[in-house]
């Protein structure tokens, strides 16, 4: 028996016991709100929850909060009034200050 075979046999013989994998998508408790969990996590990591009802409110919020602070781009045509036009397909370095 070669040393390679002997090493492979020893590795095969010394494997840990198999463990059952955890559930991929654990079910949520009926009284646990996914939205509330998201809000809590976002706040804990330093984010801010801004409840908005429609895209007009989103556009208004963007222009109020970020209007003169830099470049804003979006793929949503509904946000075109508050975002930069013609930003697609440019050199990636041109997106550094977005």
C-alpha positions in Angstrom: 0.0 0.0 0.0 1.4 3.4 -1.0 1.7 6.3 1.5 -0.9 8.2 -0.5 -3.4 5.4 -0.2 -2.6 5.0 3.5 -3.2 8.7 4.1 -6.5 8.7 2.2 -7.6 5.7 4.2 -6.8 7.4 7.5 -8.6 10.5 6.4 -11.6 8.5 5.4 -11.6 6.6 8.7 -11.4 9.8 10.8 -14.4 11.7 9.5 -16.7 13.4 12.0 -20.2 12.1 12.6 -22.8 13.5 10.1 -25.1 16.2 11.4 -28.5 17.2 10.2 -28.4 20.5 8.3 -30.4 23.4 9.7 -33.7 24.4 8.1 -33.1 26.7 5.2 -36.1 28.9 5.6 -37.4 28.7 9.2 -41.0 29.5 9.5 -42.0 32.8 11.1 -44.1 32.8 14.2 -47.7 33.9 13.5 -47.3 36.8 15.8 -43.9 37.9 14.4 -44.1 40.6 11.7 -41.5 40.4 9.0 -41.9 44.1 8.4 -41.4 45.0 12.1 -38.3 42.7 12.2 -36.9 44.5 9.2 -37.5 47.9 10.7 -35.9 46.8 14.0 -32.8 45.4 12.2 -32.5 48.5 10.0 -32.7 50.8 13.0 -30.1 48.8 15.0 -27.6 48.9 12.2 -28.0 52.7 11.8 -30.6 53.0 9.1 -33.8 55.0 9.2 -37.2 53.8 8.3 -39.2 56.3 6.2 -42.7 55.1 5.5 -43.9 56.4 2.1 -47.1 55.6 0.3 -46.2 56.0 -3.3 -43.5 57.0 -5.8 -44.5 60.7 -5.7 -43.7 60.7 -2.0 -40.4 58.9 -2.7 -39.4 61.6 -5.3 -40.4 64.4 -2.9 -38.3 62.8 -0.1 -35.3 62.4 -2.4 -35.4 66.0 -3.5 -35.9 67.3 0.0 -33.2 65.2 1.6 -30.6 64.8 -1.1 -31.5 67.4 -3.8 -28.3 69.5 -3.8 -26.0 67.0 -2.1 -24.7 65.1 -5.1 -25.6 62.9 -8.0 -28.7 60.7 -7.8 -29.4 58.0 -10.4 -32.3 55.5 -10.6 -33.6 52.9 -13.0 -37.1 53.8 -12.2 -38.7 56.1 -14.8 -41.1 57.5 -12.2 -38.1 59.1 -10.4 -36.7 60.8 -13.5 -37.7 64.3 -12.3 -35.3 64.0 -9.3 -32.5 61.9 -10.8 -29.8 62.3 -13.4 -30.6 61.4 -17.0 -28.2 59.7 -19.4 -26.1 57.9 -16.8 -26.4 54.5 -18.3 -23.5 52.7 -20.1 -20.7 55.1 -19.0 -17.3 54.3 -17.8 -17.6 52.8 -14.3 -15.3 55.4 -12.8 -17.9 58.1 -13.6 -20.2 56.5 -10.9 -17.8 57.2 -8.0 -19.7 60.2 -6.7 -23.2 58.8 -7.0 
